Amino acid sequence: MASVRMGPQATQIPWARGKPLAWDVTVPDTYADSHINSTSITAGAAANHAATAKSAKYANLTSTHIFVPFIIETSGAWNAQAIELTHEIGRRTTAVTGDPLETIHLFQRLSIAVQQANAVSFTSTFKSE
């Protein structure tokens, strides 16, 4: 599997500068034939490539939305914008709940979701008898 795509999502209320936030989640397979030449040399290469492609694809949104390509490779590498957005969501959640661990918990939940999807993908390659 080369990648998992969720499709663009957006907030209904302004996120910053009076604009709503739009994001698109992609989970490229670090070890796919199409990525292995770059990911074997540079950690996060597939994530960075996908983020660049998403930013170009949704460039027209920047007049009305704040767009964030949210990319996590199957190996766990994140693009910089995904890290920044997760930190900001954590900060905003902490401001509401008062729990200083919100950011850490959010990173953990997202990382576990990727690991669970990896496990499902891996176990589906076995033949059932």
C-alpha positions in Angstrom: 0.0 0.0 0.0 1.6 3.3 -1.1 -0.4 5.6 1.3 -3.7 6.1 3.1 -5.6 9.3 2.3 -8.4 10.9 4.3 -9.4 13.8 2.1 -9.6 17.5 3.1 -11.4 18.5 6.3 -12.1 22.0 7.7 -13.2 23.7 10.9 -16.5 25.6 10.8 -15.2 28.4 13.0 -12.2 30.6 12.4 -8.9 29.1 13.5 -6.6 32.1 13.1 -6.5 35.4 11.3 -10.3 35.1 10.8 -9.9 32.0 8.6 -11.0 28.4 9.2 -8.4 25.7 9.3 -8.4 23.1 6.5 -6.2 20.0 6.6 -5.6 16.9 4.6 -4.2 13.7 6.3 -2.0 11.3 4.3 -0.1 8.4 5.7 2.5 7.4 3.0 4.2 4.0 3.3 7.8 4.7 4.2 8.8 1.4 2.6 6.8 1.5 -0.7 8.9 1.1 -3.8 8.0 4.7 -4.8 9.5 6.1 -1.6 12.3 3.7 -0.5 15.1 5.5 -2.5 14.5 8.7 -0.7 13.4 7.4 2.7 16.4 5.1 3.0 18.6 8.2 2.9 16.5 10.9 4.6 14.0 10.3 7.5 10.7 11.8 6.7 11.3 12.2 2.9 8.0 10.6 2.0 6.2 12.9 4.5 7.9 16.0 3.1 7.2 15.0 -0.5 3.5 14.4 0.3 3.3 17.7 2.2 4.7 19.6 -0.8 2.2 17.8 -3.1 -0.7 18.6 -0.8 0.2 22.2 -0.5 0.4 22.6 -4.2 -2.9 20.7 -4.7 -4.7 23.0 -2.2 -2.9 26.2 -2.9 -6.2 27.9 -3.9 -7.5 27.4 -0.4 -5.1 29.8 1.2 -7.2 32.8 0.2 -10.1 31.5 2.4 -8.5 29.0 4.8 -5.3 28.2 6.7 -4.2 25.0 5.0 -2.1 22.3 6.8 -0.9 19.2 5.1 -0.9 16.6 7.9 1.4 13.8 7.0 2.6 10.9 9.1 4.7 8.1 7.5 4.0 4.5 8.3 7.4 4.4 10.1 6.3 7.3 12.3 8.0 10.3 10.7 5.9 13.5 10.7 6.1 16.5 8.5 6.8 19.8 10.2 3.3 21.3 9.7 1.7 18.2 11.3 3.9 18.6 14.4 3.1 22.3 14.6 -0.6 21.8 14.3 -0.6 19.0 16.9 1.3 21.2 19.3 -1.2 24.0 18.7 -4.2 21.7 19.2 -2.5 20.5 22.4 -2.0 24.0 23.7 -5.5 25.0 23.0 -6.9 21.9 24.6 -4.7 22.5 27.7 -6.1 26.1 27.9 -9.6 24.6 28.2 -8.9 21.5 30.4 -5.9 22.8 32.4 -4.1 19.4 31.8 -0.5 20.2 30.8 -0.2 16.7 29.3 -2.8 17.2 26.5 -0.2 17.7 23.8 1.7 14.5 24.8 -1.5 12.5 24.9 -2.5 13.8 21.5 0.8 12.8 20.0 0.5 9.4 21.6 -3.0 8.8 20.3 -2.1 9.7 16.8 1.1 7.5 16.9 -0.9 4.6 18.2 -3.5 5.0 15.4 -0.7 4.7 12.9 0.7 1.6 14.6 -2.7 0.0 14.7 -3.2 0.6 11.0 0.3 -0.8 10.4 -0.7 -4.0 12.3 -3.9 -4.4 10.4 -2.1 -3.9 7.1 0.7 -6.4 8.1 -1.6 -9.1 9.4 -3.8 -8.9 6.3 -0.8 -10.1 4.2 -1.0 -13.5 5.9 -3.0 -16.3 4.2 -5.8 -17.6 6.3 -6.2 -21.4 6.4 
